Amino acid sequence: MRPKGWGKRGPAPKELTTGEIEGIKCGWEGVVIPPDQVYDLAVIGLNNKEIASFYGVSDATIARNFVAELQKGREMTKIKLRRAMMHNAIENMSNSVQIFLAKNILGMTDSPIDSEAKAPLPWLDGDLEDEVEVVDKNTKTV
């Protein structure tokens, strides 16, 4: 005996039903796009063109109708990434993440930038003997 919904060669094809989706009607075709889904797609890093392709509308339509959801989703991605980086740097003691954060948050660099250290050495112009005063035979001053 076959399970309910199974035909001779396997499961019977699924029948499509119609329902209501709560969202914003967009594009020429009037596609209904739920704002919370746009937010979720922005959180996982999809750009406007990829989100638009998913729904079958233009990227300008997505950008125009879902400004807040896109911005909030991308900011949430940054927050999650920073949280993970801090965890790796502090809890997991990852040297490479610690160095990256020290450079970007604390402003540290690999080589010190000191204006005096970058200045050329004060070489004397002209003949050295003319500018040297002999105080005694073991000490010379300029």
C-alpha positions as CSV (number, residue, x, y, z in Angstrom):
1,M,0.0,0.0,0.0
2,R,1.3,3.4,-1.0
3,P,1.4,6.4,1.4
4,K,-1.2,9.1,0.9
5,G,-0.2,11.5,-1.8
6,W,2.1,9.1,-3.6
7,G,1.6,8.1,-7.3
8,K,2.9,5.1,-9.2
9,R,6.4,6.6,-9.5
10,G,6.8,8.5,-6.3
11,P,5.3,11.5,-4.6
12,A,2.6,13.3,-6.4
13,P,3.4,16.8,-7.7
14,K,2.7,19.5,-5.2
15,E,-0.3,21.7,-6.0
16,L,0.2,25.4,-5.8
17,T,-2.2,27.4,-3.7
18,T,-2.8,31.1,-3.5
19,G,-2.5,33.1,-0.3
20,E,-1.8,36.6,0.9
21,I,1.6,38.0,1.5
22,E,2.0,41.1,3.6
23,G,4.4,43.5,1.9
24,I,4.9,46.4,-0.4
25,K,3.6,46.2,-4.0
26,C,6.5,47.0,-6.3
27,G,7.5,47.1,-9.9
28,W,5.3,47.2,-13.1
29,E,4.0,43.7,-12.3
30,G,2.9,44.7,-8.8
31,V,5.1,42.1,-7.0
32,V,4.5,42.0,-3.3
33,I,7.8,42.1,-1.4
34,P,7.8,41.7,2.4
35,P,10.1,44.2,4.1
36,D,11.3,41.7,6.7
37,Q,12.6,39.5,4.0
38,V,14.5,42.3,2.4
39,Y,16.0,43.0,5.8
40,D,17.0,39.4,6.2
41,L,18.6,39.3,2.7
42,A,20.5,42.5,3.5
43,V,21.8,41.0,6.7
44,I,23.4,38.1,4.9
45,G,25.2,40.5,2.5
46,L,23.1,40.5,-0.7
47,N,23.4,43.8,-2.6
48,N,20.4,45.6,-4.2
49,K,20.9,43.9,-7.6
50,E,20.9,40.4,-6.0
51,I,17.8,41.2,-3.9
52,A,16.0,42.7,-7.0
53,S,16.9,39.6,-9.1
54,F,15.4,37.3,-6.4
55,Y,12.1,39.2,-6.6
56,G,12.2,39.9,-10.3
57,V,12.2,43.7,-10.0
58,S,14.8,46.3,-10.8
59,D,17.5,47.2,-8.3
60,A,16.2,50.8,-8.4
61,T,12.8,49.6,-7.2
62,I,14.5,47.8,-4.2
63,A,16.6,50.9,-3.4
64,R,13.6,53.2,-3.6
65,N,11.1,51.2,-1.6
66,F,13.3,49.6,1.1
67,V,15.8,52.2,2.2
68,A,15.3,51.6,5.9
69,E,15.4,47.8,5.7
70,L,18.5,47.8,3.6
71,Q,20.3,50.3,5.8
72,K,19.3,48.5,9.0
73,G,20.2,45.1,7.7
74,R,23.7,46.2,6.5
75,E,24.3,47.9,9.8
76,M,23.3,44.7,11.6
77,T,25.9,42.8,9.5
78,K,28.6,45.2,10.6
79,I,27.6,44.9,14.3
80,K,27.7,41.1,14.1
81,L,31.1,41.1,12.3
82,R,32.6,43.5,14.9
83,R,31.2,41.4,17.7
84,A,32.8,38.2,16.1
85,M,36.1,40.1,15.6
86,M,36.2,41.2,19.2
87,H,35.4,37.7,20.4
88,N,38.2,36.3,18.3
89,A,40.7,39.0,19.4
90,I,39.9,38.8,23.1
91,E,38.5,35.4,23.9
92,N,40.3,33.3,21.3
93,M,43.5,35.4,21.5
94,S,43.9,35.7,17.7
95,N,47.1,37.7,17.1
96,S,46.1,38.7,13.5
97,V,42.7,40.0,14.6
98,Q,44.3,41.8,17.5
99,I,46.8,43.5,15.2
100,F,44.1,44.5,12.7
101,L,41.9,46.0,15.5
102,A,44.9,47.8,17.1
103,K,45.6,49.5,13.7
104,N,42.0,50.3,12.9
105,I,40.5,51.2,16.3
106,L,43.6,52.4,18.3
107,G,45.3,54.0,15.3
108,M,48.5,52.1,15.8
109,T,50.9,51.5,12.9
110,D,53.8,49.2,12.0
111,S,56.2,52.0,11.7
112,P,56.1,55.2,13.8
113,I,55.4,58.4,12.0
114,D,57.3,61.1,13.7
115,S,57.9,64.4,11.9
116,E,61.3,64.9,13.6
117,A,62.4,61.3,12.6
118,K,61.4,62.0,9.0
119,A,63.4,65.3,8.9
120,P,66.8,65.3,7.0
121,L,69.9,65.2,9.0
122,P,71.3,68.7,9.7
123,W,74.5,68.5,7.5
124,L,76.7,71.5,7.6
125,D,77.1,73.5,4.4
126,G,80.6,74.5,3.3
127,D,83.9,73.5,4.8
128,L,83.7,71.8,8.2
129,E,87.0,73.3,9.4
130,D,85.6,76.8,9.1
131,E,82.7,76.1,11.5
132,V,84.5,74.2,14.1
133,E,86.0,76.0,17.1
134,V,88.7,74.2,19.0
135,V,88.3,74.5,22.7
136,D,91.1,72.1,23.5
137,K,92.8,69.6,21.5
138,N,90.5,66.7,22.6
139,T,87.1,68.5,22.3
140,K,85.7,70.3,19.3
141,T,82.4,72.2,19.3
142,V,80.4,73.6,16.4
